Amino acid sequence: MPRTITYRGPRVLVGALAHLLREEGVEFDQPREDRTEVVEVAVVVLVVRAGTNELDRTLDARVEAAIARFNKRFGDDAASVEITDDED
C-alpha cells in the first residue's frame, strides 16, 4: 500500500529529505518545485511505494529510517514530517 509523506518546513531541507529517502531505497513521486514562490515554510507531499517484491513493513522501516536520519541531522523541530496510509 502506498504511503504519503507530508513535509512542512524550510524549502531548503526538502531536497535533504528526498536524498535520504533515496539512500534508503524508497521510490517516490516528487511534485515539481515552484521556485517562483517565496515562502518560509514549504508544504510538500510525497507518495512513496514499495518495489514489486517488497513488503509494506519493509517500506515502513525504510521510510522511518530516512526520517530518523533527517531528524538526527537537522533536529526534530526543523520540520514536521507526517506519514499516512493512502486508501484505495
N, C-alpha and C positions, 0 to 999 in steps of 0.2 A: 504494500500500500504506500503510495507517495506521501511524503510529509511536506509541510510548509514551514519554512523558517522566516519569521518576521524580524527584521533588524531595525532598530531605532537608535540612531546615534550619529556621530560625526561622519560626514560623507567620506572623509579620507580613510576611515577604517573599514569601509565596505569591501574594498579590494583585499585587505588583510584577511577578513573572514572568508572570502571566496577562495583565496590562496590556501588557507588552512583546510578548508573543506576538500579542495582538490588533492592536497597532500594526503588526506585520509582516504582517497579513492571514491569520494562521493560525487555522483553526477548530478547536475542541477541546471535548471533554466534560469539564466540571469537576465533580468529586464535591461533593456537598453538604457544607458545612463544619460540623463539630461544635464549636460554641462552648462546650459544657459541659465539654469535655475540656481539662484544663490540662496541657500538655506543653511542654517547652523546644524539642524538636525534632519537627517535623511531617513525616510522610511522605505525600506527595500524588502520585497517579498521574493524569496527563492523557493521553487518547488524542487525538492530532491527526490531521487528514486534509487532503488537498488538495481544492480545489474540483473540480468536474466536468471542467473542461477544463485542469487544471493537471498538469504532470509531477511525478513524485515528487522529482526532483532540485531542482525549484523549491521544493517543500515543505521539503526538507532545508536549502536555503540560507536560507529564511525562519526556520526553527527555530534554525539555527546563529547567525544574525544576532541574534535575540532573546536567546539565551543569552549571546552575546558582549557584548551591551549590558548584560545583567544582571550579568555578572561584572565588567565595567568599572565599573559604578556601585556595586556592593556588595562587590567583591573576590572572588577565586576561592575563598577559604576560608570565605565567609559561608554557603554552602550547596553541596550536591552535586546536580548535575543530570545525569542519565544518559538517553541516548536509545537505544531499541531498536526493531527492526522487529517488528511483530505478524505472527505466522504464521497464515495462513488455512488 
